[in-house]
């Protein structure tokens, strides 16, 4: 019989923060609530994170690679051109948005809650995440032989963030599908030119 490694205290805190921050928002959730959900004392939480701000930053950092990996996986699994593969990402976002626990893009929601604090470290993490997605798209478009891949990636990233915003506002995943159709047209037009 093999023993599973027990989850670290830090990871328990991050799991609790992910659940609560994503589900309720960063301002609505207290450090006490996170400690309680993690089954720890507040003192233990503060041993691992010196402040709530540090925990908010770590929450977004913990979401960065899994989110990017999901987009990459959806792109790679899809068949067809770069336009088809990008369209598949938007469709998977729409599919996820149909889940009752979907609350939107955690990065955009967090940055919006911190709009009056542009120097907050979590704002930098959110901006870096969005830039990584844009750069990754640019690389995929360049690999497909598309000229001006950087501009096209920025346009596509804007469509994605617009879709996240519209879905959150209207609670309608069809906005992601519509944005995906627009991205498909943009990319197809660039593929014809290249």
N, C-alpha and C positions, 0 to 999 in steps of 0.2 A: 504494500500500500504506500503510495507516495503522498507526501504532505504538500499542500499548497502553501506558497509563501503568504503569510498574512499581509494584509494591506497596511501600508505604512500610515502612521498618524497623519502625516502631511497629506497623503492621498485621501484619507477619510475626510479631512477638512475640505479639500478641493472638491471631492464628490458632493459633499453637502452644499458647498458654495455654488457649484454648477447647478444643482437641482433648484436651489432657492433663488439664486440671482436670475437664472434663466426663466424660471417660472413666475417670479413675482416682481423682479426688477431690483437693481442694486440699492436704490434708496429705501425701498420698502422693507428690506431685510436687514435685521440687526445682527451684530456679531454674536449676541446671545442665542439667537435662533439658529445660526450656523453651528455653534458649539453644541447646542442641544441635539440638532439633527445628526451631528457627527458622533454623539455620545461621549463628549469630552467636556472638560471645564473650559471656561473662557480663558483662564490662565494658560492652559495647555495650547489653546489656539494662538494666543499671543506669544507663546514660546516659538511657534513655527512661522508666524506672520506678525511683524511688528505693529501693523495697523490694518484697519479695514481697507484702506487704499492699497496696501500691498496685496491683500487678499483679492481685491477686485482685479488688480493687474495680473496676478497669478491665474485667476479664473479665465481671463481672456487668453493668456499664454497657453493654458491647457487645452483650449479649444482650437488654437491655430492650426497645428499640423493635422489633427483629425478632420477638420473641415476641408483643408486643402487636399488631403488624401482622398476624401470622398469625391470632390470635383474631378480629380485626376482619374480616379477609378471609373467614374461615369463616362468621362471622355474616352478613355481607352476601351471600355466595354462596348461602346457604340460602334456601329459599322458606318461606312461611308466617308464622305469628305469632312474636312475641318468644320464646314458649316453644319453638317449633319451631327457631328460629334458635339459641337457646342450647343446645338438645339437640344440634344439629349440631356445636357446638364440642366437647362432650364426646365425640361419636362420632369426630371427627377426632383428638382426643387419644388415644383408644383405638386408632385406626388407626396413629398414630405409635408408640405403645407396643409394637406388634407387630413393629417393626423390631428386628433383632438388636443394633443399636448404641444403642438407647434405654436411658438410664440414669436416667430420672426427671426431675423438675423441678430444673434446675441451681440455681435460687434457693433452694429448700427444702433441697437437699442441702448447699449452701454454708453457709447459716445454721445448719443442724444441726451441721456441723463446727465452727462458730464459737460454739456455744452457751455456752461458758465465756468468751467475749469479746464481751459485748453492745454494747460501744462500738466494735467494729471497723467501719470505714467500709463494708465489704461488707454487713454486717448492715443498715445504713441503706439501702443500695441495694436489697437484697432486700425490705425492708419497703415501700419506696417503689414498687417494681414491683408488689407484690401490691395496694397501695392504688390504683395507677393502673388496674389491671384491675377492681377493685371499683367505682371511680368511673365507669369507662367503661360497665360493666354498668348501673349506676344511671341513667346518661344514656339508655341504650337503653330501659330499662324505663319511664322517665319519658316518653320520646317515644312509647311504646306506650300511654300513658294510664294506667299502673299507679300507684295510690296507694301510698304507703310504698315507693317504688322503692329508697330507700337501704337499708332493712331487707332487702328481697328480694335486692338485690345482695350484701349481706353473707352471707346464707344460701347463695346460689349460689356465692360465692367459697369458703365453707367446704366445700361439696360438692366443688368442684374440688380444693382442697388435700387433702381427705380421699381423693379418688380417686387423686391422685398418691401419697399415702402408702400406700394399700392396694395399688396396683399395684406399687410398689417392694418392699413386703413380700412379696406373694404372687406377683409376676411374672405377673399375670393382668389383661389389659386390660378384661375384662368388668366390673371394678370401676368404670371410667370410664363404661361404658355404663349400669350400674345407677345411678350418681350422676346421669347425664344424665336418666334416667327420673324420678328424684326431683325434679330441678330442673324438668323439664317439668311435673310435677304441681303443684309449688309456684307456678310462674309462671301456669299455666292457671287455677288457683284464684283468683289475684289478678286475672287478666284478667276473670274472671266478675264479680268484686265491683266493679271499676272502671267 
